[in-house]
Amino acid sequence: MTLHVNGEMSAYPEEVATISDLLQYHELNGQMVIVEYNQTIVDRTAYATTRLCSGDQLELVHFVGGG
């Protein structure tokens, strides 16, 4: 499957079927990420049930702590 993630088009394996799968693939903590899916912010509770399709556009914004 081909997805546009943060402006980059990339191929992903079939196992990446939901937003949760995509976050795991990129080793990102779902509690520290905001996901925009096809120009709509997705609630964290829907990450596991939001299915991805080839050509979808996602923006992953993750927070990094520091001082």
All heavy atoms as TSV, in Angstrom:
chain	resi	resn	atom	element	x	y	z
A	1	MET	N	N	0.850	-1.169	0.000
A	1	MET	CA	C	0.000	0.000	0.000
A	1	MET	C	C	0.896	1.232	0.000
A	1	MET	O	O	1.926	1.267	0.658
A	1	MET	CB	C	-0.892	-0.040	1.244
A	1	MET	CG	C	-1.579	1.243	1.529
A	1	MET	SD	S	-2.803	1.253	2.857
A	1	MET	CE	C	-2.370	-0.050	3.928
A	2	THR	N	N	0.478	2.252	-0.731
A	2	THR	CA	C	1.217	3.498	-0.801
A	2	THR	C	C	0.454	4.581	-0.043
A	2	THR	O	O	-0.734	4.789	-0.276
A	2	THR	CB	C	1.411	3.930	-2.261
A	2	THR	OG1	O	2.095	2.893	-2.960
A	2	THR	CG2	C	2.217	5.200	-2.353
A	3	LEU	N	N	1.141	5.245	0.886
A	3	LEU	CA	C	0.552	6.308	1.689
A	3	LEU	C	C	1.417	7.559	1.599
A	3	LEU	O	O	2.642	7.466	1.458
A	3	LEU	CB	C	0.451	5.887	3.158
A	3	LEU	CG	C	-0.375	4.657	3.482
A	3	LEU	CD1	C	-0.179	4.261	4.940
A	3	LEU	CD2	C	-1.844	4.906	3.186
A	4	HIS	N	N	0.786	8.709	1.712
A	4	HIS	CA	C	1.496	9.980	1.804
A	4	HIS	C	C	1.565	10.316	3.300
A	4	HIS	O	O	0.543	10.624	3.910
A	4	HIS	CB	C	0.743	11.094	1.070
A	4	HIS	CG	C	0.630	10.860	-0.391
A	4	HIS	ND1	N	1.565	11.325	-1.286
A	4	HIS	CD2	C	-0.290	10.207	-1.127
A	4	HIS	CE1	C	1.217	10.963	-2.502
A	4	HIS	NE2	N	0.093	10.285	-2.436
A	5	VAL	N	N	2.749	10.212	3.885
A	5	VAL	CA	C	2.919	10.470	5.320
A	5	VAL	C	C	3.885	11.634	5.478
A	5	VAL	O	O	5.025	11.569	5.017
A	5	VAL	CB	C	3.428	9.219	6.069
A	5	VAL	CG1	C	3.632	9.520	7.537
A	5	VAL	CG2	C	2.449	8.059	5.891
A	6	ASN	N	N	3.397	12.697	6.115
A	6	ASN	CA	C	4.182	13.916	6.319
A	6	ASN	C	C	4.821	14.403	5.022
A	6	ASN	O	O	5.986	14.776	4.976
A	6	ASN	CB	C	5.229	13.711	7.407
A	6	ASN	CG	C	4.614	13.507	8.769
A	6	ASN	OD1	O	3.432	13.743	8.978
A	6	ASN	ND2	N	5.402	13.050	9.705
A	7	GLY	N	N	4.012	14.372	3.946
A	7	GLY	CA	C	4.460	14.898	2.668
A	7	GLY	C	C	5.300	13.961	1.828
A	7	GLY	O	O	5.659	14.302	0.704
A	8	GLU	N	N	5.606	12.790	2.344
A	8	GLU	CA	C	6.427	11.818	1.612
A	8	GLU	C	C	5.574	10.623	1.212
A	8	GLU	O	O	4.849	10.067	2.034
A	8	GLU	CB	C	7.577	11.316	2.495
A	8	GLU	CG	C	8.507	12.404	2.985
A	8	GLU	CD	C	9.559	12.765	1.979
A	8	GLU	OE1	O	9.981	11.881	1.216
A	8	GLU	OE2	O	9.959	13.940	1.958
A	9	MET	N	N	5.665	10.205	-0.049
A	9	MET	CA	C	4.959	9.015	-0.491
A	9	MET	C	C	5.842	7.805	-0.213
A	9	MET	O	O	7.009	7.780	-0.593
A	9	MET	CB	C	4.610	9.094	-1.971
A	9	MET	CG	C	3.750	7.951	-2.414
A	9	MET	SD	S	2.933	8.178	-4.019
A	9	MET	CE	C	4.254	8.603	-5.091
A	10	SER	N	N	5.270	6.806	0.496
A	10	SER	CA	C	6.036	5.620	0.863
A	10	SER	C	C	5.167	4.380	0.715
A	10	SER	O	O	3.946	4.435	0.875
A	10	SER	CB	C	6.512	5.714	2.313
A	10	SER	OG	O	7.332	6.839	2.503
A	11	ALA	N	N	5.827	3.266	0.453
A	11	ALA	CA	C	5.143	1.974	0.380
A	11	ALA	C	C	5.180	1.323	1.763
A	11	ALA	O	O	6.198	1.390	2.458
A	11	ALA	CB	C	5.825	1.082	-0.639
A	12	TYR	N	N	4.066	0.713	2.152
A	12	TYR	CA	C	3.946	0.042	3.445
A	12	TYR	C	C	3.481	-1.382	3.225
A	12	TYR	O	O	2.729	-1.665	2.283
A	12	TYR	CB	C	2.946	0.778	4.344
A	12	TYR	CG	C	3.473	2.111	4.827
A	12	TYR	CD1	C	3.267	3.267	4.104
A	12	TYR	CD2	C	4.217	2.196	5.998
A	12	TYR	CE1	C	3.770	4.484	4.521
A	12	TYR	CE2	C	4.732	3.408	6.432
A	12	TYR	CZ	C	4.495	4.541	5.691
A	12	TYR	OH	O	5.005	5.746	6.109
A	13	PRO	N	N	3.889	-2.303	4.119
A	13	PRO	CA	C	3.448	-3.697	3.994
A	13	PRO	C	C	1.948	-3.837	4.290
A	13	PRO	O	O	1.335	-2.950	4.896
A	13	PRO	CB	C	4.291	-4.433	5.039
A	13	PRO	CG	C	4.713	-3.389	6.008
A	13	PRO	CD	C	4.781	-2.100	5.254
A	14	GLU	N	N	1.373	-4.938	3.879
A	14	GLU	CA	C	-0.052	-5.196	4.086
A	14	GLU	C	C	-0.453	-5.158	5.556
A	14	GLU	O	O	-1.604	-4.855	5.872
A	14	GLU	CB	C	-0.426	-6.565	3.516
A	14	GLU	CG	C	-0.405	-6.627	2.012
A	14	GLU	CD	C	-0.792	-7.994	1.496
A	14	GLU	OE1	O	-1.543	-8.708	2.188
A	14	GLU	OE2	O	-0.339	-8.355	0.399
A	15	GLU	N	N	0.472	-5.468	6.449
A	15	GLU	CA	C	0.180	-5.491	7.881
A	15	GLU	C	C	-0.184	-4.107	8.418
A	15	GLU	O	O	-0.771	-3.990	9.490
A	15	GLU	CB	C	1.368	-6.042	8.678
A	15	GLU	CG	C	1.684	-7.498	8.396
A	15	GLU	CD	C	2.480	-7.688	7.101
A	15	GLU	OE1	O	3.258	-6.782	6.718
A	15	GLU	OE2	O	2.304	-8.736	6.466
A	16	VAL	N	N	0.180	-3.066	7.710
A	16	VAL	CA	C	-0.153	-1.697	8.119
A	16	VAL	C	C	-1.539	-1.391	7.546
A	16	VAL	O	O	-1.680	-0.895	6.440
A	16	VAL	CB	C	0.905	-0.678	7.632
A	16	VAL	CG1	C	0.510	0.735	8.025
A	16	VAL	CG2	C	2.270	-1.021	8.192
A	17	ALA	N	N	-2.570	-1.727	8.339
A	17	ALA	CA	C	-3.948	-1.608	7.863
A	17	ALA	C	C	-4.727	-0.501	8.564
A	17	ALA	O	O	-5.737	-0.040	8.053
A	17	ALA	CB	C	-4.674	-2.943	8.046
A	18	THR	N	N	-4.269	-0.075	9.751
A	18	THR	CA	C	-4.962	0.962	10.517
A	18	THR	C	C	-3.964	2.031	10.945
A	18	THR	O	O	-2.743	1.851	10.821
A	18	THR	CB	C	-5.619	0.379	11.785
A	18	THR	OG1	O	-4.584	-0.075	12.669
A	18	THR	CG2	C	-6.589	-0.758	11.470
A	19	ILE	N	N	-4.477	3.112	11.502
A	19	ILE	CA	C	-3.592	4.156	12.021
A	19	ILE	C	C	-2.716	3.590	13.139
A	19	ILE	O	O	-1.521	3.882	13.197
A	19	ILE	CB	C	-4.397	5.377	12.481
A	19	ILE	CG1	C	-5.000	6.092	11.265
A	19	ILE	CG2	C	-3.525	6.338	13.283
A	19	ILE	CD1	C	-5.918	7.255	11.586
A	20	SER	N	N	-3.284	2.766	14.011
A	20	SER	CA	C	-2.482	2.151	15.081
A	20	SER	C	C	-1.319	1.350	14.504
A	20	SER	O	O	-0.197	1.416	15.012
A	20	SER	CB	C	-3.346	1.234	15.957
A	20	SER	OG	O	-4.197	1.985	16.764
A	21	ASP	N	N	-1.588	0.586	13.450
A	21	ASP	CA	C	-0.523	-0.194	12.802
A	21	ASP	C	C	0.565	0.727	12.253
A	21	ASP	O	O	1.759	0.425	12.370
A	21	ASP	CB	C	-1.085	-1.028	11.650
A	21	ASP	CG	C	-2.079	-2.079	12.083
A	21	ASP	OD1	O	-2.047	-2.509	13.259
A	21	ASP	OD2	O	-2.909	-2.470	11.235
A	22	LEU	N	N	0.155	1.833	11.665
A	22	LEU	CA	C	1.125	2.790	11.109
A	22	LEU	C	C	1.995	3.380	12.208
A	22	LEU	O	O	3.219	3.499	12.047
A	22	LEU	CB	C	0.396	3.905	10.361
A	22	LEU	CG	C	1.266	4.959	9.698
A	22	LEU	CD1	C	2.077	4.352	8.557
A	22	LEU	CD2	C	0.423	6.120	9.205
A	23	LEU	N	N	1.386	3.726	13.342
A	23	LEU	CA	C	2.155	4.273	14.458
A	23	LEU	C	C	3.139	3.242	14.999
A	23	LEU	O	O	4.286	3.573	15.304
A	23	LEU	CB	C	1.212	4.761	15.562
A	23	LEU	CG	C	0.319	5.942	15.181
A	23	LEU	CD1	C	-0.615	6.293	16.334
A	23	LEU	CD2	C	1.124	7.146	14.750
A	24	GLN	N	N	2.706	1.981	15.108
A	24	GLN	CA	C	3.609	0.922	15.554
A	24	GLN	C	C	4.758	0.742	14.565
A	24	GLN	O	O	5.909	0.559	14.959
A	24	GLN	CB	C	2.864	-0.404	15.716
A	24	GLN	CG	C	2.075	-0.491	16.989
A	24	GLN	CD	C	1.470	-1.866	17.160
A	24	GLN	OE1	O	0.802	-2.367	16.256
A	24	GLN	NE2	N	1.702	-2.465	18.303
A	25	TYR	N	N	4.447	0.783	13.285
A	25	TYR	CA	C	5.459	0.628	12.244
A	25	TYR	C	C	6.551	1.690	12.392
A	25	TYR	O	O	7.730	1.414	12.223
A	25	TYR	CB	C	4.789	0.723	10.868
A	25	TYR	CG	C	5.720	0.533	9.708
A	25	TYR	CD1	C	6.028	-0.749	9.249
A	25	TYR	CD2	C	6.290	1.618	9.053
A	25	TYR	CE1	C	6.885	-0.941	8.181
A	25	TYR	CE2	C	7.146	1.440	7.978
A	25	TYR	CZ	C	7.438	0.159	7.557
A	25	TYR	OH	O	8.299	-0.029	6.490
A	26	HIS	N	N	6.139	2.907	12.730
A	26	HIS	CA	C	7.086	4.008	12.904
A	26	HIS	C	C	7.588	4.123	14.349
A	26	HIS	O	O	8.299	5.082	14.674
A	26	HIS	CB	C	6.451	5.338	12.474
A	26	HIS	CG	C	6.363	5.486	10.993
A	26	HIS	ND1	N	7.447	5.766	10.208
A	26	HIS	CD2	C	5.307	5.371	10.139
A	26	HIS	CE1	C	7.073	5.829	8.943
A	26	HIS	NE2	N	5.789	5.589	8.875
A	27	GLU	N	N	7.196	3.162	15.196
A	27	GLU	CA	C	7.605	3.122	16.603
A	27	GLU	C	C	7.250	4.413	17.336
A	27	GLU	O	O	8.051	4.969	18.079
A	27	GLU	CB	C	9.100	2.810	16.722
A	27	GLU	CG	C	9.454	1.452	16.144
A	27	GLU	CD	C	10.932	1.128	16.211
A	27	GLU	OE1	O	11.738	1.984	16.647
A	27	GLU	OE2	O	11.287	0.002	15.826
A	28	LEU	N	N	6.009	4.883	17.109
A	28	LEU	CA	C	5.509	6.083	17.770
A	28	LEU	C	C	4.451	5.708	18.803
A	28	LEU	O	O	3.622	4.839	18.550
A	28	LEU	CB	C	4.893	7.050	16.748
A	28	LEU	CG	C	5.855	7.638	15.726
A	28	LEU	CD1	C	5.088	8.397	14.650
A	28	LEU	CD2	C	6.851	8.564	16.420
A	29	ASN	N	N	4.478	6.386	19.930
A	29	ASN	CA	C	3.511	6.184	20.995
A	29	ASN	C	C	2.226	6.928	20.629
A	29	ASN	O	O	2.241	8.147	20.461
A	29	ASN	CB	C	4.087	6.707	22.309
A	29	ASN	CG	C	3.136	6.586	23.471
A	29	ASN	OD1	O	1.940	6.398	23.321
A	29	ASN	ND2	N	3.687	6.687	24.662
A	30	GLY	N	N	1.112	6.207	20.522
A	30	GLY	CA	C	-0.160	6.798	20.143
A	30	GLY	C	C	-0.660	7.866	21.092
A	30	GLY	O	O	-1.470	8.710	20.716
A	31	GLN	N	N	-0.165	7.875	22.333
A	31	GLN	CA	C	-0.573	8.895	23.296
A	31	GLN	C	C	0.162	10.210	23.074
A	31	GLN	O	O	-0.258	11.245	23.579
A	31	GLN	CB	C	-0.322	8.397	24.732
A	31	GLN	CG	C	-1.134	7.182	25.105
A	31	GLN	CD	C	-2.628	7.439	25.034
A	31	GLN	OE1	O	-3.098	8.466	25.498
A	31	GLN	NE2	N	-3.357	6.517	24.438
A	32	MET	N	N	1.240	10.164	22.326
A	32	MET	CA	C	2.061	11.355	22.111
A	32	MET	C	C	2.003	11.849	20.659
A	32	MET	O	O	2.837	12.624	20.237
A	32	MET	CB	C	3.518	11.049	22.480
A	32	MET	CG	C	3.715	10.617	23.914
A	32	MET	SD	S	3.325	11.909	25.081
A	32	MET	CE	C	4.721	12.972	24.849
A	33	VAL	N	N	0.989	11.386	19.907
A	33	VAL	CA	C	0.899	11.721	18.488
A	33	VAL	C	C	-0.498	12.235	18.167
A	33	VAL	O	O	-1.493	11.703	18.642
A	33	VAL	CB	C	1.189	10.474	17.615
A	33	VAL	CG1	C	1.008	10.777	16.146
A	33	VAL	CG2	C	2.573	9.942	17.865
A	34	ILE	N	N	-0.550	13.261	17.346
A	34	ILE	CA	C	-1.813	13.701	16.761
A	34	ILE	C	C	-1.767	13.290	15.294
A	34	ILE	O	O	-0.755	13.489	14.612
A	34	ILE	CB	C	-1.997	15.224	16.888
A	34	ILE	CG1	C	-2.153	15.602	18.350
A	34	ILE	CG2	C	-3.196	15.697	16.069
A	34	ILE	CD1	C	-2.232	17.086	18.605
A	35	VAL	N	N	-2.853	12.695	14.820
A	35	VAL	CA	C	-2.895	12.207	13.444
A	35	VAL	C	C	-3.964	12.968	12.666
A	35	VAL	O	O	-5.118	13.051	13.082
A	35	VAL	CB	C	-3.203	10.695	13.395
A	35	VAL	CG1	C	-3.304	10.209	11.952
A	35	VAL	CG2	C	-2.143	9.908	14.151
A	36	GLU	N	N	-3.538	13.512	11.534
A	36	GLU	CA	C	-4.468	14.105	10.575
A	36	GLU	C	C	-4.577	13.121	9.423
A	36	GLU	O	O	-3.575	12.763	8.799
A	36	GLU	CB	C	-3.950	15.446	10.069
A	36	GLU	CG	C	-4.885	16.111	9.090
A	36	GLU	CD	C	-4.327	17.411	8.559
A	36	GLU	OE1	O	-4.246	18.384	9.332
A	36	GLU	OE2	O	-3.957	17.431	7.356
A	37	TYR	N	N	-5.791	12.653	9.172
A	37	TYR	CA	C	-6.048	11.638	8.158
A	37	TYR	C	C	-6.939	12.241	7.075
A	37	TYR	O	O	-8.084	12.603	7.357
A	37	TYR	CB	C	-6.720	10.439	8.831
A	37	TYR	CG	C	-7.212	9.363	7.915
A	37	TYR	CD1	C	-6.324	8.576	7.208
A	37	TYR	CD2	C	-8.569	9.127	7.770
A	37	TYR	CE1	C	-6.779	7.575	6.380
A	37	TYR	CE2	C	-9.037	8.126	6.953
A	37	TYR	CZ	C	-8.140	7.349	6.252
A	37	TYR	OH	O	-8.582	6.363	5.429
A	38	ASN	N	N	-6.404	12.387	5.880
A	38	ASN	CA	C	-7.129	13.013	4.768
A	38	ASN	C	C	-7.755	14.340	5.204
A	38	ASN	O	O	-8.932	14.599	4.998
A	38	ASN	CB	C	-8.176	12.053	4.191
A	38	ASN	CG	C	-7.532	10.852	3.522
A	38	ASN	OD1	O	-6.424	10.936	3.009
A	38	ASN	ND2	N	-8.212	9.734	3.549
A	39	GLN	N	N	-6.936	15.155	5.853
A	39	GLN	CA	C	-7.260	16.522	6.270
A	39	GLN	C	C	-8.270	16.600	7.414
A	39	GLN	O	O	-8.882	17.639	7.626
A	39	GLN	CB	C	-7.727	17.349	5.074
A	39	GLN	CG	C	-6.682	17.420	3.985
A	39	GLN	CD	C	-7.114	18.245	2.794
A	39	GLN	OE1	O	-8.279	18.573	2.633
A	39	GLN	NE2	N	-6.154	18.575	1.955
A	40	THR	N	N	-8.415	15.523	8.179
A	40	THR	CA	C	-9.291	15.512	9.346
A	40	THR	C	C	-8.519	14.951	10.532
A	40	THR	O	O	-7.887	13.897	10.422
A	40	THR	CB	C	-10.534	14.630	9.088
A	40	THR	OG1	O	-11.230	15.132	7.952
A	40	THR	CG2	C	-11.459	14.630	10.285
A	41	ILE	N	N	-8.564	15.650	11.672
A	41	ILE	CA	C	-7.922	15.155	12.887
A	41	ILE	C	C	-8.699	13.940	13.384
A	41	ILE	O	O	-9.929	13.971	13.482
A	41	ILE	CB	C	-7.897	16.245	13.988
A	41	ILE	CG1	C	-7.159	17.488	13.505
A	41	ILE	CG2	C	-7.295	15.697	15.283
A	41	ILE	CD1	C	-5.680	17.311	13.277
A	42	VAL	N	N	-7.978	12.878	13.710
A	42	VAL	CA	C	-8.599	11.641	14.178
A	42	VAL	C	C	-8.470	11.560	15.695
A	42	VAL	O	O	-7.390	11.775	16.247
A	42	VAL	CB	C	-7.922	10.410	13.531
A	42	VAL	CG1	C	-8.543	9.116	14.028
A	42	VAL	CG2	C	-7.990	10.498	12.020
A	43	ASP	N	N	-9.569	11.237	16.362
A	43	ASP	CA	C	-9.543	11.032	17.808
A	43	ASP	C	C	-8.719	9.791	18.121
A	43	ASP	O	O	-8.807	8.784	17.410
A	43	ASP	CB	C	-10.984	10.854	18.321
A	43	ASP	CG	C	-11.039	10.877	19.821
A	43	ASP	OD1	O	-10.816	9.804	20.428
A	43	ASP	OD2	O	-11.290	11.957	20.388
A	44	ARG	N	N	-7.932	9.844	19.183
A	44	ARG	CA	C	-7.066	8.710	19.560
A	44	ARG	C	C	-7.848	7.410	19.721
A	44	ARG	O	O	-7.325	6.334	19.467
A	44	ARG	CB	C	-6.340	9.017	20.866
A	44	ARG	CG	C	-5.188	9.952	20.704
A	44	ARG	CD	C	-4.419	10.118	22.019
A	44	ARG	NE	N	-3.413	11.133	21.854
A	44	ARG	CZ	C	-3.562	12.408	22.195
A	44	ARG	NH1	N	-4.680	12.812	22.759
A	44	ARG	NH2	N	-2.594	13.272	22.001
A	45	THR	N	N	-9.088	7.511	20.164
A	45	THR	CA	C	-9.883	6.302	20.375
A	45	THR	C	C	-10.226	5.608	19.058
A	45	THR	O	O	-10.631	4.440	19.073
A	45	THR	CB	C	-11.183	6.617	21.141
A	45	THR	OG1	O	-11.960	7.553	20.375
A	45	THR	CG2	C	-10.886	7.207	22.513
A	46	ALA	N	N	-10.044	6.285	17.941
A	46	ALA	CA	C	-10.365	5.704	16.637
A	46	ALA	C	C	-9.133	5.206	15.883
A	46	ALA	O	O	-9.267	4.681	14.772
A	46	ALA	CB	C	-11.116	6.724	15.784
A	47	TYR	N	N	-7.946	5.330	16.453
A	47	TYR	CA	C	-6.729	4.904	15.751
A	47	TYR	C	C	-6.789	3.426	15.358
A	47	TYR	O	O	-6.379	3.058	14.271
A	47	TYR	CB	C	-5.482	5.146	16.602
A	47	TYR	CG	C	-5.054	6.592	16.756
A	47	TYR	CD1	C	-3.966	6.910	17.551
A	47	TYR	CD2	C	-5.712	7.643	16.149
A	47	TYR	CE1	C	-3.545	8.222	17.719
A	47	TYR	CE2	C	-5.309	8.958	16.302
A	47	TYR	CZ	C	-4.229	9.239	17.093
A	47	TYR	OH	O	-3.806	10.536	17.263
A	48	ALA	N	N	-7.286	2.585	16.250
A	48	ALA	CA	C	-7.296	1.140	15.993
A	48	ALA	C	C	-8.357	0.734	14.973
A	48	ALA	O	O	-8.248	-0.337	14.364
A	48	ALA	CB	C	-7.498	0.374	17.289
A	49	THR	N	N	-9.366	1.556	14.774
A	49	THR	CA	C	-10.462	1.176	13.880
A	49	THR	C	C	-10.467	1.948	12.563
A	49	THR	O	O	-11.260	1.625	11.674
A	49	THR	CB	C	-11.826	1.383	14.571
A	49	THR	OG1	O	-11.947	2.740	14.984
A	49	THR	CG2	C	-11.955	0.450	15.774
A	50	THR	N	N	-9.603	2.937	12.420
A	50	THR	CA	C	-9.548	3.715	11.179
A	50	THR	C	C	-8.673	2.979	10.171
A	50	THR	O	O	-7.454	2.893	10.324
A	50	THR	CB	C	-9.011	5.133	11.430
A	50	THR	OG1	O	-9.834	5.774	12.399
A	50	THR	CG2	C	-9.005	5.942	10.149
A	51	ARG	N	N	-9.322	2.422	9.150
A	51	ARG	CA	C	-8.632	1.637	8.136
A	51	ARG	C	C	-7.974	2.554	7.110
A	51	ARG	O	O	-8.527	3.584	6.732
A	51	ARG	CB	C	-9.614	0.705	7.427
A	51	ARG	CG	C	-10.440	-0.121	8.365
A	51	ARG	CD	C	-10.152	-1.559	8.561
A	51	ARG	NE	N	-9.507	-2.295	7.527
A	51	ARG	CZ	C	-8.585	-3.222	7.791
A	51	ARG	NH1	N	-8.215	-3.466	9.030
A	51	ARG	NH2	N	-8.047	-3.910	6.829
A	52	LEU	N	N	-6.798	2.173	6.673
A	52	LEU	CA	C	-6.047	2.935	5.687
A	52	LEU	C	C	-6.238	2.337	4.299
A	52	LEU	O	O	-6.388	1.115	4.159
A	52	LEU	CB	C	-4.564	2.929	6.047
A	52	LEU	CG	C	-4.208	3.504	7.411
A	52	LEU	CD1	C	-2.727	3.292	7.701
A	52	LEU	CD2	C	-4.579	4.973	7.495
A	53	CYS	N	N	-6.218	3.191	3.292
A	53	CYS	CA	C	-6.319	2.781	1.895
A	53	CYS	C	C	-5.164	3.404	1.121
A	53	CYS	O	O	-4.708	4.496	1.450
A	53	CYS	CB	C	-7.632	3.248	1.284
A	53	CYS	SG	S	-9.096	2.542	2.036
A	54	SER	N	N	-4.739	2.728	0.097
A	54	SER	CA	C	-3.657	3.246	-0.719
A	54	SER	C	C	-4.023	4.631	-1.233
A	54	SER	O	O	-5.147	4.871	-1.668
A	54	SER	CB	C	-3.398	2.296	-1.887
A	54	SER	OG	O	-2.169	2.597	-2.491
A	55	GLY	N	N	-3.081	5.570	-1.127
A	55	GLY	CA	C	-3.288	6.937	-1.567
A	55	GLY	C	C	-3.721	7.890	-0.468
A	55	GLY	O	O	-3.776	9.097	-0.685
A	56	ASP	N	N	-4.037	7.353	0.725
A	56	ASP	CA	C	-4.426	8.221	1.839
A	56	ASP	C	C	-3.291	9.161	2.195
A	56	ASP	O	O	-2.111	8.842	2.019
A	56	ASP	CB	C	-4.796	7.403	3.082
A	56	ASP	CG	C	-6.170	6.770	2.982
A	56	ASP	OD1	O	-6.990	7.206	2.156
A	56	ASP	OD2	O	-6.424	5.829	3.749
A	57	GLN	N	N	-3.674	10.343	2.735
A	57	GLN	CA	C	-2.698	11.330	3.171
A	57	GLN	C	C	-2.774	11.468	4.683
A	57	GLN	O	O	-3.864	11.678	5.224
A	57	GLN	CB	C	-2.975	12.672	2.509
A	57	GLN	CG	C	-2.801	12.624	1.014
A	57	GLN	CD	C	-3.017	13.977	0.379
A	57	GLN	OE1	O	-2.906	14.999	1.026
A	57	GLN	NE2	N	-3.321	13.980	-0.901
A	58	LEU	N	N	-1.627	11.344	5.338
A	58	LEU	CA	C	-1.574	11.447	6.792
A	58	LEU	C	C	-0.469	12.411	7.213
A	58	LEU	O	O	0.576	12.473	6.578
A	58	LEU	CB	C	-1.299	10.078	7.421
A	58	LEU	CG	C	-2.396	9.054	7.184
A	58	LEU	CD1	C	-1.942	8.025	6.185
A	58	LEU	CD2	C	-2.799	8.403	8.471
A	59	GLU	N	N	-0.747	13.116	8.275
A	59	GLU	CA	C	0.261	13.941	8.932
A	59	GLU	C	C	0.368	13.421	10.359
A	59	GLU	O	O	-0.644	13.313	11.057
A	59	GLU	CB	C	-0.138	15.420	8.940
A	59	GLU	CG	C	-0.152	16.078	7.584
A	59	GLU	CD	C	1.229	16.219	6.955
A	59	GLU	OE1	O	2.209	16.428	7.705
A	59	GLU	OE2	O	1.320	16.130	5.718
A	60	LEU	N	N	1.559	13.065	10.758
A	60	LEU	CA	C	1.823	12.560	12.113
A	60	LEU	C	C	2.614	13.634	12.865
A	60	LEU	O	O	3.736	13.946	12.464
A	60	LEU	CB	C	2.612	11.257	12.071
A	60	LEU	CG	C	2.066	10.148	11.186
A	60	LEU	CD1	C	2.991	8.938	11.221
A	60	LEU	CD2	C	0.649	9.762	11.588
A	61	VAL	N	N	2.017	14.172	13.892
A	61	VAL	CA	C	2.682	15.201	14.687
A	61	VAL	C	C	2.921	14.606	16.066
A	61	VAL	O	O	1.971	14.286	16.778
A	61	VAL	CB	C	1.812	16.478	14.811
A	61	VAL	CG1	C	2.517	17.519	15.635
A	61	VAL	CG2	C	1.475	17.011	13.422
A	62	HIS	N	N	4.204	14.417	16.419
A	62	HIS	CA	C	4.508	13.832	17.729
A	62	HIS	C	C	5.232	14.849	18.590
A	62	HIS	O	O	5.937	15.718	18.100
A	62	HIS	CB	C	5.278	12.521	17.610
A	62	HIS	CG	C	6.617	12.643	16.951
A	62	HIS	ND1	N	6.774	12.726	15.593
A	62	HIS	CD2	C	7.850	12.695	17.471
A	62	HIS	CE1	C	8.056	12.818	15.314
A	62	HIS	NE2	N	8.733	12.816	16.426
A	63	PHE	N	N	4.976	14.719	19.873
A	63	PHE	CA	C	5.524	15.647	20.843
A	63	PHE	C	C	6.750	15.036	21.495
A	63	PHE	O	O	6.781	13.857	21.815
A	63	PHE	CB	C	4.471	15.961	21.900
A	63	PHE	CG	C	3.246	16.595	21.323
A	63	PHE	CD1	C	2.138	15.841	21.016
A	63	PHE	CD2	C	3.235	17.953	21.039
A	63	PHE	CE1	C	1.023	16.415	20.458
A	63	PHE	CE2	C	2.118	18.541	20.472
A	63	PHE	CZ	C	1.002	17.762	20.182
A	64	VAL	N	N	7.742	15.860	21.686
A	64	VAL	CA	C	8.974	15.439	22.320
A	64	VAL	C	C	9.180	16.307	23.556
A	64	VAL	O	O	9.146	17.532	23.466
A	64	VAL	CB	C	10.174	15.583	21.356
A	64	VAL	CG1	C	11.458	15.178	22.034
A	64	VAL	CG2	C	9.938	14.789	20.084
A	65	GLY	N	N	9.365	15.649	24.694
A	65	GLY	CA	C	9.591	16.398	25.936
A	65	GLY	C	C	11.001	16.939	26.005
A	65	GLY	O	O	11.911	16.469	25.333
A	66	GLY	N	N	11.165	17.927	26.790
A	66	GLY	CA	C	12.490	18.500	26.948
A	66	GLY	C	C	12.413	19.774	27.751
A	66	GLY	O	O	11.349	20.205	28.164
A	67	GLY	N	N	13.528	20.379	27.954
A	67	GLY	CA	C	13.528	21.583	28.772
A	67	GLY	C	C	14.390	22.670	28.248
A	67	GLY	O	O	14.882	22.766	27.212
